[in-house]
Amino acid sequence: MSELTKLTIAEARDKLRDKEVTSEDLTTACLEAIDGAGVLNAFVHYTPDQAIAQARAADAKLASGDAPAMCGIPLGIKDLFCTKGVPSQAASAILDGFRPEYESTVTQNLFDDGAVMLGKLNMDEFAMGSSNETSTYGDVINPWRRGNDDAALTPGGSSGGSASAVAADLCLAATGTDTGGSIRQPAAFVGITGLKPTYGRCSRWGIVAFASSLDQAGPMTKSVRDAAIMLESMAGHDPKDSTSADLAVPNFEAMLTGDIRGKTIAIPREYRMDGMPDEIEELWAEGRKMLEDAGAKIVDVSLPHTKYALPTYYVIAPAEASSNLARYDGVRFGHRAKLDQGDGIVDMYEKTRAEGFGDEVKRRVMIGTYVLSAGFYDAYYNRARKVRALIKKDFDDVFAQGVDAILTPATPSAAFGLGDMANADPVQMYLNDVFTVTVNLAGLPGIAVPTGLDRQGLPLGLQLIGRPWEEDELLNTAYALEQSAGFVSKPAKWW
């Protein structure tokens, strides 16, 4: 593998501007790395011709001397983002053959800044999953291994392809989406940085919807600095998205001083879960000490409604999914079932959806339809909305006390084996989101930062939760944590 693929965005940007390397060089190196990593199953729609054309255009832009930071940077794009003329399936058989005639706002923003698309990345079907085992393309493999054990591990989900590709140096960074932890959990599982911005910071237009009040796009990168650079390019007001915030996008990178003296970091009592592994507890304590040593004031706080977050999430998210996925009926786009003579339109709907959706998507659609049904709407959906408001108020109250950020674990464990939960109660899989769903329910920014390894040599991450719209402050605190942790481990190449 070329050393070029190991560069961070910041390093590549500087080399491109200093004429030490071209975007075409970087892109070719990444394409070769992807060719040699098929076993990881991270890239599912490969666009080498488009990538080389974009790289050459970026080199011309760089030669003119006025190019944005993302110009010439080769990226992987999660299959949830619509990309013009390129298959965009959300990893679902029901969207087989769908090639959008339009570009999502986030990818358009990146391409306008000169970024290069290497291809589309694998994910859990419609972003529903925490292990990347629900994809129509098959499982993504985590590039990390436990010691000398050859067992295939999950890269997390739903942005598992993005996580695996960045960790394995197949691309310099990738886009992800986060509905309940789908950027932060996989980032922690593979030892990279994953940022979920404030709800409304990045446009949702052109991103296949899962749960519209929770979904948010964000960067998955090799460092906090890279996350700051990429977020600035991805973010911005979009009149095509009614939930997009009309706020100026700051220069996030310029805020990365690492100086957090006088900042107040909160530790929420309710995140100490029964049965939490000792290694996660120890990592959390180490993170607390790192921030304290960097000059931050550490306080204990209470977020009393945290215990209701998972059940609230798994009522609201499936309800919104049930509504959003109703459009996939075999009529307008994607897969349509073959019909028998005498079949009517209802038969077509039923057969198409039965064939096109995977088991996890069907489960969530049925749950969502149930909680929205006439007899249960108030008992489940309306009650969940009220509890969501209380969860948000918990955070508002803590931030009103002068807290600048909240430190929690990112995941309840390190990466587990693919298939380990195949026969388990689905709730066991849902528990992977226990530390992350609150952030989506409250619409807050959150970031996962790799901070250590467990006893089996697998990466572990910590999560920082920030005030709404203050990604600059959150990124700076994450930068201080990253500097203190000094995490530089990479997976040993076996693929």
N, C-alpha and C positions, 0 to 999 in steps of 0.2 A: 504493500500500500504506500502511495506517495505521502510524504510528510505534509504536503499541502492540505490534505483533508483534515489534518489534526489542528489546523489553525482555528482560532476564535474569529468571530466577526471583526472585532477590534484589530486583531493582528493582521487579518487579511486586508481590511480597509487601508491600514497604514502601508502595507506592501504594494497594494494596487496604486495608491497615490504616489508612492516613491518610485513607481515603474520597476519594482523588483520582480513583479509577477503580473500576468494578465488574467482577466476574468476567464478567458478561454482556457488558460492553463489550469486554473482552479476547477472549472467546470469539467474539463476532461479527466482530471484526477478523481473527482467525485463519481463521474460516470463509470470509470474503471473500478472504483471501490464497490459501487453498487453491483456491477457485473459479477464480482467475486463474492458477493454476500447473499446470494439467492436463498440460502438455507435459513436466513433470519426472517424471510418473508415480510420485510418491512415495506418495500416499494411494490406497488401492485399495478400501477399504470405508469409506464416508463416513457419519458418525452425527451430523448436525447437530441433530436433535430431542433426542437423548439428551444432547448437549453443552450445549444451552441449558438443559435441565432440570437438569443437574448444576451449571451455572453459577449458576442461580437459587437452588438449594439451598445452594451455597457462599456466595452473598451473604447469605443468611439466617444462616448460621453465623458469617460475619464480623461481621454486625450485632450478634450476641450478645456479641462481644468476646473470645471464647476459641476461636481458630481456629489449627490447625497451620500451619507455614510453607508447605506445599503447597496449602493451601486456596484454591480459585479459579484454580489455574494450569492453562491449557490444554495438554494433552499429545497427542502421537501415540503409538500403541501398536503395536509390531512385530507382524506377523501370526502370529508364533509363540506369542503369549500367548492362551490361551483366554479369551474375553470372552463373558459370558452373553448368549445371544440374538443375538449379532453374528457374522457369518461369520468363522471362524478356520481358514484353509486352509493355513497354513505355505507359501503361494505355490505349492501343488501342485494339479494337476488331480484327483489321487486323493481329495482332501478337499473337492471341489466340493460346495457345499450344506451343509457341516457347520456347524451352529450349536450350540455347547455349551450345556448346561443348568447350567453352573457357571462360576465365575470363578476365574482363576488367583490364587494367593495374593499375588503381587507386585501385580497390578492391583487386587485387593481392598484391599490395604494402602494403595495410593495413593488409591483412591476413598473409603476410610474417613477419610482425611485431607482430603478435599474436592477432590481433583484432578479435572480435567475431561477426558473422552476425546473428541477431535475425530474420531477414526476410526482405522482400521487401516493400517499402513504396509507397503509393498512390501519384498521381501527375496529372497535366493536361495532356491530351492526346498529346503525342510527345512533351511535354513541352510547348504547345501552349495555354497559358491562364494565367490570373492574379488572379484567385479566386478558383482554383481547382474544377471547375464545369464542365469541359469538359472530365472527366475521364470515361472510360468504367466501372470502378468499383463503380461509384457513387461519390457524394460529400464528401470531408473531412470536418469535423467539427472543428472549432477553440475551444480549451478548455476554452478560455476566454468568459465571458458573460458581457453584459452591465448592471451594477448595479443589480437590481432585475428582469431584463428582461430575459425571457427564449428563446428569438429568437436566432436561430442558426446563427453564424457568419462565414464568410470565414476566413481561415488561410492564405489567399494569394496564389499565384501560381508563377511558376508551382510547386515548391518544397513544396506544402502544406502539404503533408503527413509527410515529414521530419520535418517541422516547428511544426506541431501539436504534433508529437511524442516526440520531445525534450522538448517542453513547458509543456507537460503533464507528463514528467518523465517516459515515456515508454522505453526509451533508454538513454544512457549517452550522445550520440551525433549521428549525421546522416550525410550522404553525400547528397549534393545537386548539381544542375547544374544551371548555370546562363547564359542566352543568351541575356536578356534585363533587368534583375533585378530579376530573378527567385530564387535567394538565398536571396538577400537583402530585397526585398519587403515582402515576408512571414516572414522573421526573425523579421522585424519591427512590423508586425501585431500580433506576438505572444510573443514579449518581450524576444527574444534570440539574440545571435550574429550570423551574417552570413557574411562570407568572400568570395568575388569573387577575385581570384588571377589574376595576369597578364596573358594575353592570351599566352599560351605556357608553363606556369609554371607546370601545371598538364596535363598528357597525356589524349588525347581524344579517344585513341584506346579502342574499346569495349564499348563505350558509344553511344547509339543510337543517330544518328545525327539529329539535327533540322536545324541550320544554322552554317555551319562549320567554318566560319570566325569569329563567335561571341561566340560560345559555350565554356564554361569553367567550370570545376568541382571545388568544394570548400567545406569546412566544415561548418556545422550548429551546433552550440554548446551553452553551458550554460554560457560561459564566453570568454573573449578575450584570456586569457591564454590557454584555451582548444583549441581555434581556431589555436593558434600558434603551439601547440603540434600536433594536427591532420594534419595540413597542411604539416608539416615536413615529416610525414609518407606518405601522398598522393602524394607529389610532386616528381619531378625527371625527368631526360632525358629518353626518350623512343624512340629507333630507329624505332619502328613500327608506330610512329606518326611523319610525316614530319614537323609538326608545333611545335613539342616539343622542347623547348630550352635546349641546351646542356650547362647548367649552374649548378654549385655546389648549393646544397640546404643547406642554413645556419641553425644553431640552432636558430629558431625563438623565442623560449621561453627565451633563454638567453638574448635577447635584451629587455625584458620587465622590464625596470627600472622605467617607469612612469615619467622620467625626460625629459621634453620637453622645458626646458628653452633655449631661443635663437632660437627656431624653428619658422618658419614663416607659418602661417595658413591663407589661402585665403578664402574670402567670395565672391562668384560670383553674380554679380548684376542680371544676367538674370534668376536666379533661384527663384526670387520673382515673382511668378505667380499671375495673376489676379484671384481673387476669392479664394486664398489660405486661409484656415481656420485660425482664430486668434491664435488658440492653436499651430498650426504648426509654425507660425511666432514667437510666444513667445518661443517655445522650441528651435528654431534655435538661437534666441537671447541669451537664457540661455546657450546653448552650446558654443557660442562664448565667453561668459563671463567666463565659466568654464576653457576653454583653455587659456584665457588671464590670469586668476588668477593662472594658473599652470606655467606661465612664458613664454607663447608663444606670439609672435608678430602677431597681426591680421591686415590683409590688405584687402582692397576691390579690386577686379579684374573684368575684363570683359572677358566673353567667348561668343563672339558675334554671333556665329553660332548655339548656343544652341536651338534657336527657330525652327531650321530646323531638329533637332535630331529625333523627333518622326516620321515625314513623311519619313525621310531617312531610319530609322530603318524598318519601315513597307513597304518599297520597297525591301531593301536588304534581310531581314530575310525571307519573303515569297518566294522571288526568289530562295534563297538557299534551302528552304524547298521543293519547287516544284521539284527541281533537286534531292535532297536526297530521297524524298519519292516516286520517280518513281520506285524504286526497289521493292516496295510492290505491287505485281501484281498477287499473288495467285499461282505462279509457283514454287518457291523454298522453301518457309517457311511460316508458319502462316496460316491464314484463306484463304480458297478457296470457292467461291460461288458454289452452286449447279446449274448445267446447264440444260437447256431444250434440248430436241432432236433437232439437227440441229444448235445449238449454236456453234460458232467458237471461236478462241482464243481471238479476240477482245471483244466478248461478255463476255468471262470469265474475262478479265481485267476490263471491265466496271462494271460488277456486283460485282466482288470482292471488288473493291475500293469503290463502292457506299455503300456496306454493311459494309465494314470494317472501313472506316474513319468516324469520327464524323463531325458535322456541322462546327465547328471552323476550323478543319484541312482542310476540303473541301474548306472553304472560303479562307484560306491562300494559298492553292495549286493553286486555280484559280487566285488569285491576282498575285502570283509568276509567273505562266505561262503567264499571260497577260503582265507583265512588261518585260518578257524575249522574247516576241514574236517579230518577225522581224520588224514590223512597229512601235514598242514602246520601243525597247531596248535602243536606244540613249536618247529618251525623258524621260525615267524613270530610268532604271537600271544604265546606264552610268552616268547620272546626279547625282544620289544618291551616286555613288562611289566617284565622285568629291567632293560632299558636305561632305562626310565622311572624306575625306582627310583634308578638311578645319576645321572640328570639332577637329580632332586630332591635327592639327597645333595650334588651340586655346590653347589646354592644353600644348603643347610643349612650346609655347611662355610664358605661365604663369610660368611653372616650370623653364624656362630659366632665369626668374627674381629672382630666389632664393627661390621660394615658396616650402615648404616641403610637404604640404598636403592641400586639399581643403575641407571645411566643407559645407554640404548642408543638407536639409531634406532628409529622406529616402523615404517617401511616401507623397502624397498630402492629406492623411486623415488617421484616424485609421481604423481598420477592419470594413467592412460593412456587412450587412446581406446577407446570401445566398439567391439568387433569386432576390435581389434588382435591379440588372441590366439585368434581364432576357429579358425584352422587350425594353431595351435601345439601342440606336445606338451603334454598336460595338466599335466605336471610344471612347465612354465614358469609356469603360473598358480599352482600350489601354492607356488612360491618366494616369492610375495607374503607368505606367513605365516612367513618364515624368522626374523624377530625376535620373533614373538609366541607361537608354539606352545609354547615352553619354559615359559612362564608357566602355561599350562593344564595341561601335563603335571605340573608341580610343585604345582599348586593354589594359586598365589600371587596376590596382588593386583597389577594393573598399570594404568597410566594413560597415555594419549596426550595430549600437550599441544601445541597449535600454536605453533611458535616462529619461523617464517620463511617466505619465498617463494622459489621457484626462479627461474631466469633467465627463465622464460616466464610468471611471475606466478602460479604455482600454489602452494598451501599445502604446507608440509612440517612434520612433527611429530617430537617426541622422545618416547621411552617411559621411564617410571620404574617399576621393579619394587620392591615393598616386602616387608617381613616378613609372614608369615601373621598375619591378624587385626589388623594395625596399619594399617588404611586411614586412620586419623586422622593418623598420622605421614607416610604416603605423600602424602596430600592436602596436608599442609602443605608438604612439599618441592616438590610440583607447583605449589603456590600461589607459592612463592618463584621457581620457574622461570618461571611465567607473568608475574609482576611484572617480572622482569628482561628477559624477551623483549619484553614490551609489544606483543604481536600484536593488532592491531585491524582487520586487513584483512577486507573482506567482498566477496563476488562482485558484480560489476556486474550490475544487473538487465537481463536480455534476454528473459525468459520472459513 
